[in-house]
Amino acid sequence: MIWNREIETLPRSEMQRLQTERLQRIVAYAYERVPLYRQRYDEAGVGPDAIKHLEDLAKLPFTRKYDLRENYPFGLFAVPTSECIRLHASSGTKGKPTVVGYTRNDIDMWCEAVARVFCMGGGQPGDMFQNAYGYGLFTGGLGFHDGVQRAGGTVVPVSGGNTPRQIMLMQDFQSKGLGCTPSYALNIADALEEATVDRGSINLRYGFFGAEPWSDAMRAQIEAKLGIDAMDIYGLSEITGPGVSCECKEAKDGLHVNEDFFLPEIIDPNTGAPLPDGEWGELVFTTLTKEAIPMIRYRTGDITKLNHEKCKCGRTTVRMNRLKGRADDMLIIRGVNVFPSEVERELLGFTELAPHYQLMLDRERALDEVEVQVELSDTLHREWGGLEAPQVTALKRRVAEQIKNSMGISVAVTLTPPKTIARSEGKAIRVIDRRKI
């Protein structure tokens, strides 16, 4: 089922024409209404009239997260708050929260974007959808809620946490779809196993998992444990929230961007220069229709690449690759660039390990040391009689060798008993950096 066939299968030339028209309008709109944009564009000597083609977007300065924080709370708004019908904000754990607003038209656009996502991942009108994303100022819960309703689904607004209740509602309501972080999906799967829940009592068929980078290996774990199709979804509050892009059920080969609303670019994270399709770099978005708080060339910090080839599902919208990680989450270990998701991919290639791990970083005599803590599977922990078995030593050596061979870094591997690494009901904490840099 394609939610908006006209847009989602639009020929490339027609999409570019639509994007160009909308880009010209939004740049002029932001210049007229947001002092920061007007000041920056004047300083760069680039006015709205300079935007004749999509390629001209590269002439404009970038917008960054600190711009929202330095203009807290409403300095980047293009409309008075009286014209907004909703506000959202980040948690503010790294400083002041980033505040975003939505006009009625913005909410309507957001609903449309999420409705497309719901359908491309396998959702159907009448499906019971268990929404375990957090409600409140976080955009995940309400964003999915409204979009699934727009597509005709029935939303169970359970929010995050309280795993026993999640399982009870899955059984009693016969939820068909699930939305949450991938790490929490694994948490639910483990809880189902522990409670020896009859799989026949669970009707889950598909799930939308995002808000943190995750690997294809983790997807395989989630799909095997829950018996579902697991789709990667992407969004961020500065652009709108969930619904910016999502994988389709047919291919699971990149996330289709709702590019009539959100214009993507890939740039070199060090130089800011645009990169072509197929090159890994930092993802940049320009909102093409957003009224309350337009974002022009917003640097997301996420590392991915783009693919404009038509997908086998029939959609022609550009696809972004599964995130490799965030530019600011990239670890430099003895000169080697490492993303936690790459370590995850190697760990989950071992069936002897459970999909729960953490990376512990230390510095000894000016050299970085990495300890990979990962759980031994419950079955082998029982069969081998604990962690003193000779098989454990051999397994640790094999894991360390695999990481060394594939990623070029030496790590110490520590196997832990089952259920000893902290579980998450939201975003998982994968890295603990104890280096004093």
Salt bridges, closest charged atoms under 4 A:
GLU8 OE1 - ARG315 NE 2.86
GLU14 OE1 - ARG17 NH2 3.33
GLU21 OE2 - ARG17 NH1 2.91
ASP56 OD1 - LYS59 NZ 3.31
ASP67 OD1 - ARG40 NH2 2.60
ASP108 OD1 - ARG150 NH2 2.59
GLU112 OE2 - ARG116 NE 2.81
ASP127 OD1 - LYS176 NZ 3.81
ASP146 OD2 - ARG86 NH2 2.73
ASP190 OD1 - LYS225 NZ 3.62
ASP190 OD2 - HIS356 NE2 2.59
ASP190 OD2 - ARG423 NE 3.83
GLU193 OE2 - LYS225 NZ 3.88
GLU194 OE2 - LYS419 NZ 3.93
ASP216 OD1 - ARG219 NH2 3.09
ASP216 OD1 - ARG322 NH2 3.33
GLU223 OE2 - LYS252 NZ 2.55
ASP229 OD2 - LYS249 NZ 3.87
ASP229 OD1 - LYS252 NZ 2.79
ASP232 OD2 - ARG322 NH1 3.63
GLU238 OE2 - LYS65 NZ 2.30
GLU247 OE2 - ARG219 NH2 2.73
GLU247 OE2 - ARG322 NH2 3.84
ASP253 OD2 - ARG319 NH1 3.40
GLU259 OE2 - ARG12 NH2 2.64
ASP260 OD1 - ARG116 NH1 2.86
GLU265 OE1 - ARG297 NH2 2.91
ASP277 OD2 - HIS308 ND1 2.70
GLU282 OE1 - ARG299 NH2 2.63
ASP302 OD1 - ARG326 NH1 3.04
ASP328 OD1 - ARG326 NE 2.99
GLU346 OE2 - ARG345 NH2 3.09
GLU352 OE2 - ARG398 NH2 2.73
ASP362 OD2 - ARG434 NH2 2.76
ASP368 OD1 - ARG363 NH2 2.79
ASP368 OD1 - ARG435 NH1 3.36
GLU369 OE2 - ARG334 NH2 2.87
GLU375 OE2 - ARG423 NH1 2.62
ASP378 OD2 - ARG382 NH1 2.23
ASP433 OD2 - ARG435 NH2 2.84
